[in-house]
C-alpha cells in the first residue's frame, strides 16, 4: 500500500484511516526513495470499534468553489472562510446526528505567489487546531487532500484557514457523511492535547528511508 505519494523538496499531507496492531501501533516506511524524509503525524479522530448505530452515506457533490461562489475571491493571506456544509446539496441539516463529512479539499495557489502555505479545516464551534491538512507549494500549485470534518452542530459550517503570506482559492467536494447518535467530544492524550492538536507526548525526530521504518502509538503520542 502507498497512502502518501510525495514530491522532492515539497511538504505533502494526506488524510488516511489506519488500523492498529494489538499493541495499538501503526508503522510507517518509505519506499522507492534513495533520500530520507521527515514525518509529522497529526491525529484528527478515531473509531473506537464499539457497536453503534453509526452509518456512512455516500454523496459526491461540490459544496463550495471560491472562484465561483460567494464573493468569488480567494481566501486572503492569513484569512479564514466560513463554508456552509450541513444542509447543502443533499447533506443532512446541522445537528448532533451529523458526526462528520468526508470531503476532498483542494488548495489552488495564486500563479503569481512566491510563497508556500497550508489550509486548516475545522468545525465552526471548535477552536482553531494547530495541524495542517492541505499543504500547497509555490505559485500555480493545485493540491488536494481527503479529510473528515464535523460541521458545527448549530450552524453546520466549517472554517477554512489559509496559513500563508499569499491568497489561495479553495474547492470542497463532499464524498459522504457519517451519522452517530453517540458522538464523543474530542479526546485528550496523556499530555492534555486534544484530537486535532499537533502536540505530542514525545516530540522525537525521525528521518525515514527505504531501509528503515518507525512505529507510533497514537494512544499516547509516543514513537516506539
C-alpha positions as YAML, in Angstrom:
chain: A
units: angstrom
residues:
- id: 1
  name: UNK
  ca: [0.00, 0.00, 0.00]
- id: 2
  name: UNK
  ca: [1.09, 3.58, -0.65]
- id: 3
  name: UNK
  ca: [-1.24, 6.03, 1.16]
- id: 4
  name: UNK
  ca: [1.07, 9.01, 0.53]
- id: 5
  name: UNK
  ca: [2.99, 9.98, -2.58]
- id: 6
  name: UNK
  ca: [5.28, 12.99, -2.14]
- id: 7
  name: UNK
  ca: [7.36, 15.28, -4.32]
- id: 8
  name: UNK
  ca: [11.00, 16.02, -3.62]
- id: 9
  name: UNK
  ca: [11.59, 19.13, -1.54]
- id: 10
  name: UNK
  ca: [7.86, 19.73, -1.02]
- id: 11
  name: UNK
  ca: [5.80, 19.34, 2.16]
- id: 12
  name: UNK
  ca: [2.94, 16.96, 1.36]
- id: 13
  name: UNK
  ca: [0.00, 15.92, 3.54]
- id: 14
  name: UNK
  ca: [-2.57, 13.17, 3.18]
- id: 15
  name: UNK
  ca: [-5.58, 12.08, 5.20]
- id: 16
  name: UNK
  ca: [-5.73, 8.37, 5.86]
- id: 17
  name: UNK
  ca: [-7.53, 5.95, 8.18]
- id: 18
  name: UNK
  ca: [-5.21, 3.26, 9.54]
- id: 19
  name: UNK
  ca: [-5.83, 0.10, 11.53]
- id: 20
  name: UNK
  ca: [-3.63, -0.54, 14.58]
- id: 21
  name: UNK
  ca: [-1.96, -3.72, 15.74]
- id: 22
  name: UNK
  ca: [-2.73, -5.40, 19.07]
- id: 23
  name: UNK
  ca: [-0.29, -3.07, 20.83]
- id: 24
  name: UNK
  ca: [-2.09, -0.01, 19.47]
- id: 25
  name: UNK
  ca: [0.67, 0.90, 17.00]
- id: 26
  name: UNK
  ca: [0.88, 1.79, 13.32]
- id: 27
  name: UNK
  ca: [4.07, 1.60, 11.24]
- id: 28
  name: UNK
  ca: [5.44, 3.96, 8.60]
- id: 29
  name: UNK
  ca: [8.02, 3.14, 5.95]
- id: 30
  name: UNK
  ca: [9.43, 4.98, 2.94]
- id: 31
  name: UNK
  ca: [9.54, 3.02, -0.29]
- id: 32
  name: UNK
  ca: [11.32, 3.58, -3.60]
- id: 33
  name: UNK
  ca: [13.27, 6.63, -2.47]
- id: 34
  name: UNK
  ca: [17.06, 6.98, -2.17]
- id: 35
  name: UNK
  ca: [16.68, 10.00, 0.12]
- id: 36
  name: UNK
  ca: [15.47, 10.13, 3.73]
- id: 37
  name: UNK
  ca: [12.35, 12.10, 4.66]
- id: 38
  name: UNK
  ca: [10.99, 13.63, 7.85]
- id: 39
  name: UNK
  ca: [7.49, 12.75, 9.02]
- id: 40
  name: UNK
  ca: [4.84, 14.63, 11.04]
- id: 41
  name: UNK
  ca: [1.73, 12.81, 12.30]
- id: 42
  name: UNK
  ca: [-1.45, 14.61, 13.37]
- id: 43
  name: UNK
  ca: [-4.39, 12.74, 14.97]
- id: 44
  name: UNK
  ca: [-7.78, 14.10, 13.98]
- id: 45
  name: UNK
  ca: [-10.01, 11.42, 15.50]
- id: 46
  name: UNK
  ca: [-10.59, 7.71, 15.85]
- id: 47
  name: UNK
  ca: [-13.11, 4.90, 15.51]
- id: 48
  name: UNK
  ca: [-13.43, 3.05, 18.83]
- id: 49
  name: UNK
  ca: [-14.65, -0.30, 17.46]
- id: 50
  name: UNK
  ca: [-17.70, -0.29, 19.72]
- id: 51
  name: UNK
  ca: [-21.04, -1.50, 18.41]
- id: 52
  name: UNK
  ca: [-23.13, 1.51, 17.43]
- id: 53
  name: UNK
  ca: [-25.80, 2.71, 15.07]
- id: 54
  name: UNK
  ca: [-23.39, 4.88, 13.10]
- id: 55
  name: UNK
  ca: [-23.82, 4.82, 9.33]
- id: 56
  name: UNK
  ca: [-22.00, 6.21, 6.30]
- id: 57
  name: UNK
  ca: [-23.90, 7.57, 3.31]
- id: 58
  name: UNK
  ca: [-22.04, 8.22, 0.07]
- id: 59
  name: UNK
  ca: [-22.74, 11.56, -1.59]
- id: 60
  name: UNK
  ca: [-20.50, 13.05, -4.27]
- id: 61
  name: UNK
  ca: [-21.20, 16.73, -4.79]
- id: 62
  name: UNK
  ca: [-19.34, 20.03, -4.92]
- id: 63
  name: UNK
  ca: [-20.06, 22.05, -1.80]
- id: 64
  name: UNK
  ca: [-18.02, 25.16, -2.46]
- id: 65
  name: UNK
  ca: [-15.71, 26.79, -5.00]
- id: 66
  name: UNK
  ca: [-14.28, 30.17, -4.03]
- id: 67
  name: UNK
  ca: [-13.73, 31.00, -7.70]
- id: 68
  name: UNK
  ca: [-17.46, 30.91, -8.46]
- id: 69
  name: UNK
  ca: [-19.31, 31.02, -5.11]
- id: 70
  name: UNK
  ca: [-19.80, 33.79, -2.57]
- id: 71
  name: UNK
  ca: [-17.58, 36.80, -3.17]
- id: 72
  name: UNK
  ca: [-15.67, 34.87, -5.88]
- id: 73
  name: UNK
  ca: [-12.37, 35.78, -4.26]
- id: 74
  name: UNK
  ca: [-9.57, 33.66, -2.78]
- id: 75
  name: UNK
  ca: [-9.05, 33.27, 0.96]
- id: 76
  name: UNK
  ca: [-6.75, 36.17, 1.95]
- id: 77
  name: UNK
  ca: [-3.28, 35.58, 3.31]
- id: 78
  name: UNK
  ca: [-3.76, 34.52, 6.92]
- id: 79
  name: UNK
  ca: [-7.52, 34.78, 6.49]
- id: 80
  name: UNK
  ca: [-10.41, 32.42, 7.19]
- id: 81
  name: UNK
  ca: [-13.53, 31.43, 5.30]
- id: 82
  name: UNK
  ca: [-16.76, 30.01, 6.76]
- id: 83
  name: UNK
  ca: [-18.36, 27.44, 4.46]
- id: 84
  name: UNK
  ca: [-21.87, 26.07, 4.87]
- id: 85
  name: UNK
  ca: [-21.73, 22.28, 4.71]
- id: 86
  name: UNK
  ca: [-24.73, 20.85, 6.57]
- id: 87
  name: UNK
  ca: [-27.95, 21.05, 4.58]
- id: 88
  name: UNK
  ca: [-26.16, 21.68, 1.26]
- id: 89
  name: UNK
  ca: [-26.79, 19.56, -1.86]
- id: 90
  name: UNK
  ca: [-28.29, 16.57, -0.04]
- id: 91
  name: UNK
  ca: [-26.26, 16.62, 3.17]
- id: 92
  name: UNK
  ca: [-28.31, 16.46, 6.39]
- id: 93
  name: UNK
  ca: [-29.15, 19.57, 8.36]
- id: 94
  name: UNK
  ca: [-26.90, 20.65, 11.23]
- id: 95
  name: UNK
  ca: [-27.26, 18.71, 14.46]
- id: 96
  name: UNK
  ca: [-25.67, 16.16, 16.76]
- id: 97
  name: UNK
  ca: [-26.54, 13.32, 14.35]
- id: 98
  name: UNK
  ca: [-24.13, 14.68, 11.71]
- id: 99
  name: UNK
  ca: [-20.91, 13.22, 13.09]
- id: 100
  name: UNK
  ca: [-18.64, 14.11, 10.16]
- id: 101
  name: UNK
  ca: [-18.43, 14.80, 6.44]
- id: 102
  name: UNK
  ca: [-15.80, 13.17, 4.23]
- id: 103
  name: UNK
  ca: [-14.61, 15.87, 1.86]
- id: 104
  name: UNK
  ca: [-11.91, 16.47, -0.70]
- id: 105
  name: UNK
  ca: [-10.42, 19.91, -0.06]
- id: 106
  name: UNK
  ca: [-8.24, 21.46, -2.77]
- id: 107
  name: UNK
  ca: [-5.95, 24.46, -2.49]
- id: 108
  name: UNK
  ca: [-5.34, 26.46, -5.67]
- id: 109
  name: UNK
  ca: [-2.38, 28.75, -5.11]
- id: 110
  name: UNK
  ca: [-2.15, 32.04, -7.00]
- id: 111
  name: UNK
  ca: [0.10, 31.60, -10.08]
- id: 112
  name: UNK
  ca: [2.00, 34.75, -9.07]
- id: 113
  name: UNK
  ca: [2.53, 33.65, -5.46]
- id: 114
  name: UNK
  ca: [6.12, 33.17, -4.36]
- id: 115
  name: UNK
  ca: [5.23, 31.53, -1.04]
- id: 116
  name: UNK
  ca: [4.00, 28.16, 0.16]
- id: 117
  name: UNK
  ca: [1.17, 27.62, 2.62]
- id: 118
  name: UNK
  ca: [-1.43, 25.26, 4.01]
- id: 119
  name: UNK
  ca: [-5.10, 25.04, 4.94]
- id: 120
  name: UNK
  ca: [-6.63, 24.17, 8.29]
- id: 121
  name: UNK
  ca: [-10.24, 22.93, 8.14]
- id: 122
  name: UNK
  ca: [-12.19, 22.60, 11.39]
- id: 123
  name: UNK
  ca: [-15.71, 22.83, 12.88]
- id: 124
  name: UNK
  ca: [-17.11, 26.31, 13.39]
- id: 125
  name: UNK
  ca: [-17.82, 25.56, 17.06]
- id: 126
  name: UNK
  ca: [-14.30, 24.42, 17.97]
- id: 127
  name: UNK
  ca: [-11.03, 26.36, 18.44]
- id: 128
  name: UNK
  ca: [-8.58, 26.54, 15.55]
- id: 129
  name: UNK
  ca: [-6.28, 23.47, 15.70]
- id: 130
  name: UNK
  ca: [-2.52, 23.51, 15.27]
- id: 131
  name: UNK
  ca: [-2.38, 21.00, 12.42]
- id: 132
  name: UNK
  ca: [-2.18, 21.37, 8.63]
- id: 133
  name: UNK
  ca: [-4.44, 19.41, 6.27]
- id: 134
  name: UNK
  ca: [-3.73, 20.68, 2.75]
- id: 135
  name: UNK
  ca: [-0.13, 21.75, 2.06]
- id: 136
  name: UNK
  ca: [0.49, 23.68, -1.16]
- id: 137
  name: UNK
  ca: [3.70, 24.79, -2.87]
- id: 138
  name: UNK
  ca: [4.71, 27.82, -4.94]
- id: 139
  name: UNK
  ca: [2.62, 29.77, -7.46]
- id: 140
  name: UNK
  ca: [0.10, 27.83, -9.52]
- id: 141
  name: UNK
  ca: [0.23, 24.71, -7.35]
- id: 142
  name: UNK
  ca: [-3.02, 22.72, -7.01]
- id: 143
  name: UNK
  ca: [-3.11, 20.18, -4.18]
- id: 144
  name: UNK
  ca: [-5.99, 18.29, -2.57]
- id: 145
  name: UNK
  ca: [-6.49, 16.07, 0.45]
- id: 146
  name: UNK
  ca: [-9.36, 13.91, 1.73]
- id: 147
  name: UNK
  ca: [-10.35, 14.72, 5.30]
- id: 148
  name: UNK
  ca: [-13.27, 14.09, 7.67]
- id: 149
  name: UNK
  ca: [-14.61, 17.16, 9.48]
- id: 150
  name: UNK
  ca: [-17.67, 17.59, 11.68]
- id: 151
  name: UNK
  ca: [-19.68, 20.70, 10.71]
- id: 152
  name: UNK
  ca: [-20.68, 23.00, 13.56]
- id: 153
  name: UNK
  ca: [-23.60, 21.47, 15.48]
- id: 154
  name: UNK
  ca: [-25.66, 24.68, 15.35]
- id: 155
  name: UNK
  ca: [-24.75, 26.47, 12.11]
- id: 156
  name: UNK
  ca: [-23.48, 23.45, 10.12]
- id: 157
  name: UNK
  ca: [-20.35, 25.28, 8.95]
- id: 158
  name: UNK
  ca: [-16.65, 24.50, 8.71]
- id: 159
  name: UNK
  ca: [-13.87, 27.07, 8.75]
- id: 160
  name: UNK
  ca: [-11.02, 27.04, 6.24]
- id: 161
  name: UNK
  ca: [-7.93, 28.92, 7.45]
- id: 162
  name: UNK
  ca: [-5.29, 29.90, 4.88]
- id: 163
  name: UNK
  ca: [-1.94, 29.89, 6.67]
- id: 164
  name: UNK
  ca: [0.20, 31.65, 4.08]
- id: 165
  name: UNK
  ca: [1.57, 35.03, 3.05]
- id: 166
  name: UNK
  ca: [-0.43, 34.77, -0.21]
- id: 167
  name: UNK
  ca: [-4.15, 34.31, -1.00]
- id: 168
  name: UNK
  ca: [-5.39, 30.96, -2.30]
- id: 169
  name: UNK
  ca: [-8.64, 29.62, -3.71]
- id: 170
  name: UNK
  ca: [-10.36, 26.56, -2.24]
- id: 171
  name: UNK
  ca: [-12.76, 23.92, -3.54]
- id: 172
  name: UNK
  ca: [-14.62, 21.49, -1.29]
- id: 173
  name: UNK
  ca: [-16.24, 18.31, -2.62]
- id: 174
  name: UNK
  ca: [-18.33, 16.01, -0.45]
- id: 175
  name: UNK
  ca: [-17.79, 12.26, -0.62]
- id: 176
  name: UNK
  ca: [-20.37, 11.37, 2.03]
- id: 177
  name: UNK
  ca: [-21.23, 11.69, 5.71]
- id: 178
  name: UNK
  ca: [-21.28, 9.78, 9.00]
- id: 179
  name: UNK
  ca: [-24.17, 9.73, 11.46]
- id: 180
  name: UNK
  ca: [-23.79, 8.78, 15.09]
- id: 181
  name: UNK
  ca: [-26.20, 9.33, 17.95]
- id: 182
  name: UNK
  ca: [-23.33, 8.88, 20.41]
- id: 183
  name: UNK
  ca: [-20.78, 11.34, 19.03]
- id: 184
  name: UNK
  ca: [-17.97, 11.89, 21.52]
- id: 185
  name: UNK
  ca: [-16.20, 15.13, 22.32]
- id: 186
  name: UNK
  ca: [-12.56, 15.47, 21.14]
- id: 187
  name: UNK
  ca: [-10.36, 13.07, 23.08]
- id: 188
  name: UNK
  ca: [-7.34, 14.22, 25.08]
- id: 189
  name: UNK
  ca: [-3.98, 12.46, 25.17]
- id: 190
  name: UNK
  ca: [-1.74, 11.88, 28.15]
- id: 191
  name: UNK
  ca: [-0.20, 15.33, 27.70]
- id: 192
  name: UNK
  ca: [-3.57, 17.11, 27.57]
- id: 193
  name: UNK
  ca: [-3.53, 17.66, 23.80]
- id: 194
  name: UNK
  ca: [-6.94, 17.12, 22.20]
- id: 195
  name: UNK
  ca: [-7.63, 15.37, 18.91]
- id: 196
  name: UNK
  ca: [-6.65, 17.71, 16.11]
- id: 197
  name: UNK
  ca: [-3.80, 19.27, 18.05]
- id: 198
  name: UNK
  ca: [-0.19, 18.75, 16.97]
- id: 199
  name: UNK
  ca: [1.26, 18.50, 20.49]
- id: 200
  name: UNK
  ca: [2.51, 15.00, 21.29]
- id: 201
  name: UNK
  ca: [3.60, 13.15, 24.39]
- id: 202
  name: UNK
  ca: [7.10, 12.96, 22.96]
- id: 203
  name: UNK
  ca: [8.43, 15.03, 20.07]
- id: 204
  name: UNK
  ca: [11.10, 12.66, 18.76]
- id: 205
  name: UNK
  ca: [12.60, 13.49, 15.37]
- id: 206
  name: UNK
  ca: [12.74, 10.58, 12.95]
- id: 207
  name: UNK
  ca: [14.19, 10.55, 9.43]
- id: 208
  name: UNK
  ca: [12.97, 7.62, 7.34]
- id: 209
  name: UNK
  ca: [14.41, 5.94, 4.25]
- id: 210
  name: UNK
  ca: [13.64, 2.80, 2.29]
- id: 211
  name: UNK
  ca: [15.66, 0.68, 4.70]
- id: 212
  name: UNK
  ca: [14.11, 1.95, 7.94]
- id: 213
  name: UNK
  ca: [10.64, 2.13, 9.41]
- id: 214
  name: UNK
  ca: [9.20, 3.60, 12.58]
- id: 215
  name: UNK
  ca: [6.21, 2.60, 14.67]
- id: 216
  name: UNK
  ca: [3.99, 5.02, 16.53]
- id: 217
  name: UNK
  ca: [1.36, 4.61, 19.24]
- id: 218
  name: UNK
  ca: [-1.46, 7.13, 18.64]
- id: 219
  name: UNK
  ca: [-2.98, 6.48, 22.08]
- id: 220
  name: UNK
  ca: [-0.13, 8.29, 23.82]
- id: 221
  name: UNK
  ca: [1.79, 10.01, 21.01]
- id: 222
  name: UNK
  ca: [4.98, 8.04, 21.64]
- id: 223
  name: UNK
  ca: [7.31, 6.94, 18.88]
- id: 224
  name: UNK
  ca: [8.48, 3.41, 19.64]
...
